[in-house]
């Protein structure tokens, strides 16, 4: 992934590395990369990709906040949210919250 990032230094490649860190139990590295992306948000669009890192870390509140930002910004990326496997646990959590009787 680091070689991909060197060849393609785009936000979504950086976020993919952050997700990989999170899923590999390298939480400090994932959080450092997420913070770096957050700082870059003043210069480039990061909301959905940053949300993916937080989802992988299990930080659903941050992930939902960023996804809500993407929705409010009318990001075309949000159309894939329903089927994106990176957010499966978040979808179940949202279902349990909204639909529990």
N, C-alpha and C positions, 0 to 999 in steps of 0.2 A: 504494500500500500504506500510505503514511503517513496518507492520508485515512481509509482503512478503520480503521486503528489508533486514530485520533482518535475515530471514532464507536463503535468496538468494542474498548475497551482490555483485551481478555482475553488470557490467556497464549498461546493458540494463534495469535492474530493477531500478537503480538510475535514469536513463534517463526517465523511465516511471513515476517516482515520479515527476521529473522536468516538464514533460508534464502535469501531473495532476495539479501541482501548476499553470502553465501557463493558463490552461483552466479554472481554478477556480479563476481567477483574483488575484492570489498571485504572481505577477510578481517579487517582490524582492527575494522571496524564490526560484523561478525558475531560476533567474539569478545567485543567489549564488550557486545553485547546478550545473548550466552550467559551471560556472567558476571553480568549484572544479573538474568537469570532464575534463575540458580543461587542468588543471594542471596535472591530471592523465594521459593525453595523451602521456606523455613521457614513461609511464610504460605499458599502455594497449591501445588497439584500441578503439577509441570513436567516430570517425567521423560520421557514420550514426545515431547513437543514439543521439549524441549531436545535429545534424541537426534537429532531430525531436523536441527537446526542442525549438530551435530557430524558427522553423516553427510554433509551437503552440503559441509562443510569437508574431508572425507576423513579425519577423526579417528575411525577405526572403534573404537579401544579405548574412547574416551569414550562413543561411541554405544552400543556393546554393554553397557557398564557400566550406563548409564541404562535401556536396554531390559531388562536383567536385573532392575533395581530395579522397573520397571513390572510385569514378570512376577511377581516375588515379592510385590508388592502386589496381585496379581490384578486389574490394571487391565483393564477391558473393552476398552480401546483396543487392547490387544495382539492381539486377534482379527483385526484388519485387517493386521497386520504382514506376513503371508504374501503379500499382494497389493499392499501400499502401494509405489508406484513409487519413493518417496524412499529406500527401503532396498534397492533392487535390487542395487547394488554390494556392499552388506554381506552380502546373502544369498549371492551368488556367492563372496565371500571366505570365508564360513563353510562353504560347500559344499566349496571347494577344501581348506580346512583339515581338515575332518572326514572327507572321503571320498577324499582323494588316496591313491593306492596306490604 
